[in-house]
Every structure is written in structure tokens, then in C-alpha cells.
Amino acid sequence: MDRVKYEIEVSIHASPNMLYQYISSPSNLQEWFADKVNSRGKIYSFVWEGVEEKAELIAKKSGERVRFKWLEFDDDGYFEIKIQVDALTKDVSLIITDFAEDEDDVEEAKQLWLSQIDELKHTIGA
């Protein structure tokens, strides 16, 4: 079954450089994204409520974005966290691209991301 791609954009009041540290380093990801985060090379281990899921870091552009592919899925799916700065206003946004199991799960998946990003905002004081 094909998963459903979706994207959300959330404005965040923080410097792109600081944000990049929070989306790319295991210790900073652990502060807002998962209960525990470890990495061995390009393989990251994310733990939520005692359940471990592994993802491979498949793309990284310093100061701009990270993209992970869950190892449990054989499809082309991934999740990406991208930092975007508006050229005119200099407003900073996070753009999340992810895949849900099906159309019915998209709204719940978006809510989960929004909750995680609220945690990030709280962590960095944005």
C-alpha cells in the first residue's frame, strides 16, 4: 500500500543556525523529538515510550535540512525537516515533509508533528 505524502509549515522565532543544531544532533533531537536518540554513523535510533525505531540519515545540508528514511519501510518514504528563511521578511519556518500510512492518518500525523514542534519551541524559548 502506498503511503500518503504530506507537508506542514510552522513559523518559528529562532536563528536558523541554532535550529539546525536541534534538528541534526542526536542530543538536541532527544530534547524535543524523541525520548532517546542515538546514532552510529548514518543510522539513528529513536526511542518513544520504550519502543525503538531506526532511521538512516539519507541527506543533510548544513544549516538547511535533514532527511531520514525509516528502516522498517521498503518504499521511497522519508521524513525531512527543512529550515526556510523568507528572503524579504527574514521570517524563519520549519517545513516538515513526511508520509502517513493512509489518507485517514494524515491529520493525526500532522497533529503529532505540531505537538513535537511545540516542544521544540518550548525547549529553545521561541
Backbone bond lengths (Angstrom), bond angles and torsions (degrees), N, CA, C in turn:
res aa  C-N    CA-C-N  psi(-1)  N-CA   C-N-CA  omega(-1)  CA-C   N-CA-C  phi
1 M - - - 1.458 - - 1.528 109.49 -
2 D 1.309 116.26 135.99 1.459 120.55 179.51 1.507 110.47 -78.85
3 R 1.320 114.52 134.50 1.455 118.84 176.36 1.528 108.16 -81.25
4 V 1.333 115.83 163.79 1.454 122.09 -174.67 1.534 109.72 -105.58
5 K 1.331 116.18 122.35 1.463 121.43 179.68 1.522 109.69 -80.28
6 Y 1.342 115.51 138.92 1.459 119.87 174.85 1.522 109.27 -144.15
7 E 1.323 115.38 163.78 1.457 121.36 -178.28 1.523 108.93 -139.45
8 I 1.312 116.27 140.78 1.464 120.19 172.46 1.524 108.42 -130.92
9 E 1.312 115.08 149.44 1.462 121.13 178.15 1.512 108.42 -125.41
10 V 1.323 115.49 130.61 1.461 121.00 -178.11 1.518 108.20 -131.29
11 S 1.323 115.72 126.06 1.457 119.22 177.66 1.532 108.25 -76.66
12 I 1.324 115.08 142.77 1.467 119.91 -175.85 1.526 108.58 -144.71
13 H 1.317 115.95 132.84 1.468 120.66 -177.03 1.519 109.56 -92.28
14 A 1.331 114.83 87.61 1.466 120.91 179.44 1.517 108.19 -160.90
15 S 1.318 115.85 159.33 1.459 118.50 178.95 1.529 109.58 -74.82
16 P 1.329 117.11 141.92 1.459 120.56 179.14 1.537 112.65 -55.47
17 N 1.329 117.01 -38.09 1.467 119.90 -179.25 1.523 111.77 -64.23
18 M 1.324 117.01 -43.31 1.460 119.98 178.71 1.527 109.62 -66.95
19 L 1.330 116.88 -43.69 1.460 120.62 179.53 1.521 111.02 -57.77
20 Y 1.322 116.59 -41.78 1.461 119.73 -178.56 1.525 110.90 -58.99
21 Q 1.333 116.54 -39.16 1.471 119.35 177.67 1.530 110.94 -60.14
22 Y 1.333 116.16 -36.88 1.462 120.55 -177.62 1.523 113.69 -77.87
23 I 1.332 118.32 -17.44 1.471 119.21 178.45 1.524 112.05 -102.39
24 S 1.337 117.41 -8.31 1.459 118.68 -173.77 1.526 115.13 -117.69
25 S 1.314 118.51 -25.23 1.462 119.17 -176.52 1.524 110.90 -96.38
26 P 1.347 117.43 134.29 1.468 120.48 -178.79 1.532 113.28 -54.14
27 S 1.334 117.27 -42.72 1.470 118.99 -177.66 1.527 111.56 -66.38
28 N 1.332 117.44 -35.94 1.465 119.99 177.81 1.526 111.88 -76.57
29 L 1.327 117.98 -36.18 1.465 120.74 175.53 1.532 109.85 -60.24
30 Q 1.322 115.29 -36.01 1.461 120.81 -179.48 1.533 111.39 -64.82
31 E 1.305 117.60 -23.85 1.470 120.66 -179.00 1.521 113.10 -74.48
32 W 1.346 117.57 -20.62 1.469 118.22 -175.72 1.530 114.61 -140.35
33 F 1.330 118.15 -25.72 1.459 120.33 -170.66 1.522 113.55 -95.09
34 A 1.311 117.29 -42.55 1.463 121.73 -177.51 1.522 109.12 -142.01
35 D 1.331 115.55 163.68 1.465 119.96 179.31 1.525 111.34 -65.91
36 K 1.324 115.53 -35.77 1.462 121.11 -179.24 1.518 108.26 -147.56
37 V 1.332 116.66 137.84 1.466 121.25 178.83 1.532 108.40 -136.28
38 N 1.320 115.81 127.31 1.458 121.97 175.33 1.516 108.24 -129.45
39 S 1.330 115.47 156.86 1.472 117.88 175.62 1.522 109.85 -139.40
40 R 1.312 113.88 143.17 1.463 122.54 171.76 1.514 105.16 -129.06
41 G 1.315 115.10 102.82 1.456 118.98 -174.98 1.518 109.27 64.30
42 K 1.343 116.25 -125.31 1.461 120.08 -178.33 1.529 112.90 -92.64
43 I 1.336 117.81 -1.09 1.464 120.98 -179.94 1.525 109.65 -95.61
44 Y 1.321 114.45 120.92 1.463 121.12 179.89 1.527 108.60 -107.49
45 S 1.305 115.27 139.94 1.457 121.97 177.48 1.526 107.43 -111.68
46 F 1.337 116.75 120.27 1.461 122.93 179.68 1.529 107.66 -110.97
47 V 1.330 117.31 131.19 1.465 120.91 -179.83 1.527 109.08 -120.88
48 W 1.335 115.18 125.90 1.462 122.63 174.24 1.519 107.57 -123.72
49 E 1.331 116.17 123.21 1.472 121.66 177.25 1.527 111.62 46.86
50 G 1.328 116.22 44.67 1.453 121.82 175.98 1.519 115.46 82.20
51 V 1.332 118.52 -4.30 1.466 122.00 -179.64 1.533 108.78 -101.54
52 E 1.338 114.91 124.47 1.462 120.49 -177.89 1.528 111.15 -97.47
53 E 1.326 115.29 135.04 1.457 121.45 172.97 1.517 107.27 -129.58
54 K 1.328 115.90 139.62 1.461 119.82 -177.60 1.520 110.65 -111.39
55 A 1.336 114.30 144.81 1.458 121.10 179.32 1.523 108.62 -140.39
56 E 1.320 114.68 149.24 1.456 119.99 176.35 1.524 108.98 -100.27
57 L 1.320 115.61 133.55 1.463 120.67 174.11 1.526 106.22 -74.71
58 I 1.346 116.54 109.42 1.467 119.16 -174.67 1.523 113.28 -103.40
59 A 1.333 117.37 -14.06 1.462 120.39 176.86 1.518 108.69 -156.21
60 K 1.311 114.06 143.74 1.462 119.35 -179.36 1.522 106.43 -153.56
61 K 1.322 116.41 127.11 1.462 120.10 175.16 1.512 105.91 -126.28
62 S 1.299 116.05 114.18 1.461 121.55 -172.89 1.526 112.13 -52.06
63 G 1.312 114.98 129.89 1.455 121.11 178.49 1.518 114.52 77.52
64 E 1.360 117.44 -1.07 1.456 118.62 -172.97 1.532 115.03 -127.78
65 R 1.350 118.46 -51.15 1.461 118.14 -174.49 1.518 112.37 -160.81
66 V 1.334 114.57 160.49 1.463 122.81 169.85 1.525 107.12 -134.21
67 R 1.329 116.12 145.82 1.461 120.86 178.73 1.529 107.78 -135.21
68 F 1.332 114.96 129.05 1.456 122.02 179.77 1.521 110.12 -119.40
69 K 1.330 115.90 148.63 1.463 121.92 173.26 1.518 107.57 -118.20
70 W 1.341 116.19 123.79 1.462 120.77 177.35 1.522 108.81 -65.47
71 L 1.313 118.05 131.71 1.459 121.52 -178.44 1.525 112.49 -71.37
72 E 1.344 117.59 -21.90 1.472 119.83 -177.99 1.533 113.61 -74.98
73 F 1.335 117.42 -13.66 1.470 120.18 -178.53 1.520 110.34 -106.56
74 D 1.326 116.24 138.34 1.463 120.92 -179.96 1.526 112.90 -95.64
75 D 1.328 116.66 1.32 1.464 119.09 -176.68 1.529 111.57 -88.55
76 D 1.316 116.19 -168.81 1.467 121.38 -179.20 1.521 112.37 -87.76
77 G 1.320 117.34 9.29 1.456 121.11 -176.99 1.523 113.31 -67.12
78 Y 1.292 115.21 157.90 1.468 122.97 179.76 1.516 107.52 -161.27
79 F 1.329 116.29 174.02 1.461 118.06 164.41 1.510 107.39 -130.72
80 E 1.312 114.46 139.78 1.463 121.20 -176.48 1.509 109.46 -129.40
81 I 1.327 114.90 138.68 1.462 121.57 173.30 1.523 105.62 -118.22
82 K 1.332 115.40 116.93 1.463 120.88 -175.36 1.528 109.27 -120.88
83 I 1.312 115.51 138.67 1.462 121.86 176.43 1.524 107.01 -97.76
84 Q 1.325 115.77 126.47 1.466 119.98 179.43 1.524 108.76 -123.27
85 V 1.325 116.22 133.44 1.460 121.79 178.04 1.528 107.91 -115.51
86 D 1.320 116.28 123.45 1.463 120.85 179.12 1.529 108.90 -67.31
87 A 1.314 116.51 127.98 1.462 121.65 -176.03 1.524 112.97 -61.68
88 L 1.323 117.65 -35.12 1.463 120.73 -177.78 1.516 112.92 -86.87
89 T 1.319 116.71 -52.77 1.463 120.64 -173.05 1.516 113.49 -88.51
90 K 1.337 117.02 -16.72 1.469 123.58 -175.54 1.528 112.08 66.40
91 D 1.348 116.84 14.02 1.464 120.17 175.17 1.525 108.94 -65.56
92 V 1.334 115.01 141.11 1.459 121.13 -178.54 1.527 109.01 -105.32
93 S 1.331 115.89 134.94 1.469 121.45 177.18 1.515 109.43 -131.82
94 L 1.319 114.42 152.39 1.461 120.64 169.04 1.519 105.94 -103.38
95 I 1.319 116.44 132.24 1.456 121.01 175.83 1.525 106.96 -114.40
96 I 1.316 114.92 119.39 1.458 121.52 -179.29 1.524 108.35 -104.04
97 T 1.312 116.67 127.86 1.457 121.97 172.88 1.521 106.16 -117.24
98 D 1.316 116.64 128.72 1.463 120.65 -177.70 1.525 108.66 -151.75
99 F 1.301 116.30 176.85 1.458 122.52 -179.63 1.522 109.26 -127.52
100 A 1.325 116.44 137.88 1.462 122.45 175.78 1.523 108.43 -105.24
101 E 1.330 115.64 159.71 1.465 120.48 -179.72 1.524 111.89 -58.16
102 D 1.334 116.04 -43.90 1.458 120.62 177.43 1.529 108.64 -157.23
103 E 1.326 115.88 177.22 1.468 122.01 -175.93 1.530 111.96 -55.31
104 D 1.330 116.78 -36.37 1.465 120.87 -178.77 1.522 113.32 -66.83
105 D 1.333 117.23 -22.89 1.467 121.18 -176.80 1.527 113.73 -92.72
106 V 1.318 117.99 -7.22 1.470 120.73 -174.58 1.523 111.60 -60.85
107 E 1.330 117.56 -48.49 1.467 120.04 -176.30 1.528 111.38 -62.52
108 E 1.324 116.35 -42.44 1.470 120.25 178.85 1.528 110.96 -64.37
109 A 1.330 116.47 -40.46 1.464 120.99 178.99 1.528 110.74 -64.25
110 K 1.333 116.58 -41.43 1.470 120.21 177.68 1.527 110.39 -62.26
111 Q 1.328 116.58 -42.86 1.468 120.39 179.60 1.523 111.16 -61.84
112 L 1.328 116.56 -39.14 1.460 120.42 177.82 1.528 110.57 -62.14
113 W 1.329 117.05 -44.73 1.467 120.71 177.26 1.528 110.97 -61.50
114 L 1.336 116.77 -44.47 1.467 119.75 -179.13 1.522 110.73 -61.68
115 S 1.301 116.51 -37.33 1.461 121.21 177.13 1.535 110.46 -64.87
116 Q 1.335 116.39 -42.74 1.467 120.58 178.49 1.531 110.20 -64.08
117 I 1.325 116.56 -41.25 1.476 119.58 -178.89 1.532 110.27 -69.01
118 D 1.331 118.19 -33.87 1.462 119.99 173.15 1.522 110.43 -60.39
119 E 1.325 115.92 -40.01 1.468 120.72 177.20 1.532 110.33 -63.44
120 L 1.333 116.79 -40.87 1.467 121.36 176.91 1.520 110.04 -61.30
121 K 1.331 117.15 -47.57 1.473 121.24 179.77 1.530 110.43 -58.36
122 H 1.316 116.07 -43.76 1.468 120.75 178.74 1.531 110.02 -62.83
123 T 1.328 116.73 -42.87 1.470 121.55 -178.07 1.527 111.90 -61.98
124 I 1.332 116.85 -41.92 1.471 119.62 -175.91 1.522 112.65 -95.72
125 G 1.335 116.77 -1.39 1.459 120.16 178.48 1.514 112.89 73.06
126 A 1.338 117.40 31.31 1.464 120.45 -179.08 1.508 111.37 -88.97
